[in-house]
Amino acid sequence: MDEQPRRVLIVEDEKTLAHALNLKLLHEGFAVTLAGNGQECLDLLAKEQFDVVLLDLVMPEVNGFQVLEQIKDKPNKPIIFVLSNLSQPEDETRVLALGAKKFFIKSDTPLTTIVDEIKKTSSET
């Protein structure tokens, strides 16, 4: 019985980081979609189902906080990991209160840690 690959949406306006995450996740067997800003993310979430969303906070158009606020009460919402360079404790508290599972500070977190967390979460569901 073939299992469908877990679907990951990367919402990141920093193209280099988005590309690196994309390659790592594809290598691990995930199906990956990229969005360059929060509005693209909301549009994709409205028409497609994702298992995990990697969400940046500081982006053009719609920021990550706004995305979290808009999807927080939706049924079947994906697991959300926030990746940000904002490192204030109140930012982390706010995203977790809005329903994110985990908060990673980009500059302090190796990509393999993020990928391992997604793999661990994917195997739990």
SEGUGU-41157 format. One record per residue (C-alpha): residue in one letter; z negated, x, y negated. Coordinates in pm, whole numbers, plus 32768, in hexadecimal, padded with zeros to 4 digits. Each point is the difference from the previous one (the first is absolute). Example, Ala and Ser with C-alpha at 12.3 -4.5 7.8 and 13.67 -1.06 7.14 Angstrom:
% SEGUGU-41157
a7CF484CE81C2;s804280897EA8;
This chain:
% SEGUGU-41157
m800080008000;d807680A27EBE;e7F137FE77EDE;q808B7FD67EA0;p7FB781287F1E;r7EEC7FBE7F06;r80917FB27EA8;v7F8580CE7ED9;l80547FC07E94;i7FD781307F1F;v7FD57F9C7E93;e801A81427F3B;d80BE805D7EC5;e7FD981768041;k813E803680CB;t7F9B814C809D;l7EBF7F71808F;a80AC7EBE8071;h810A80CE80B4;a7EFD80E180AB;l7F357ED58077;n813D7F538074;l8068812B80D5;k7EA78028809B;l7FE07E8F8056;l81637FE9808C;h7FB2813080D8;e7ED07F458088;g80D67ED4805D;f7FB27F147EE1;a81057F237F59;v7FEB805B7E8E;t80737F507EC4;l7FE2809A7EA5;a7FB67F537EB6;g7FFF80B97EB4;n7F197F177F40;g7F107EDD8023;q81037EF37FB7;e80E080818116;c7ECF7FFA80E4;l7FB07E957FAB;d816C7F9C8034;l800880A88157;l7EB27F6B8069;a807F7EA57FA1;k811E801480F8;e7F9880F8810D;q7ECE804080D8;f7F61815C7FFC;d7EDC808380CD;v7F9281077F05;v803E803D7E8D;l7FC881537F5D;l7FCB7FA27E94;d7FFE80DD7ECC;l7F377F7C7ED9;v80B2808F7ECF;m81687F858004;p80FD7F667F13;e802B7E867FDE;v7EE27F8580DC;n7EE280EE8052;g7F4180178148;f7ED37F3F7F7E;q80E67EDE7FA3;v80A4800B8158;l7EAB7FEF80A8;e7F967EDE7F23;q813E7F3E804E;i7FEE802A817A;k7E887FFC8038;d7FED7E958070;k81477FF380BF;p7FF47FAF8175;n8086810D80EC;k7FE3810B7EFA;p803A81658074;i7EF9810F8016;i800680B87EB4;f7FB7816D7FC4;v7FF5806A7E95;l808581587FA2;s7FB580677E9E;n7FB3811F7F19;l7EFE7F227F55;s7EBB808E807F;q7EF87F377F48;p7F017F5C80E8;e80377EB27F4D;d8175800B805B;e7FA88029816E;t7EFA7EEC7FED;r80FC7F187F59;v811780328100;l7F147FD38124;a7F7A7EC07F5F;l81697F8A7FE1;g803380298176;a808081638037;k7F88809C8144;k7FEC81647F80;f802B80CC7EC1;f80A1815A800C;i801280EE7EDA;k816080928019;s7FA7815F7F8E;d7EDB801780F5;t809C7F638135;p80F580AD80ED;l81207F218071;t7F97802D816B;t7EAF7F5D7FAF;i80B47ECF7F74;v80ED7FEC8129;d7EDD802680F5;e7F467EE47F52;i81337F1F801B;k802780588173;k7E8F7FB8803F;t80127EB37F49;s81437FA180B1;s7F6680388154;e7ED47F237FA3;t80D37ECC7FB6;
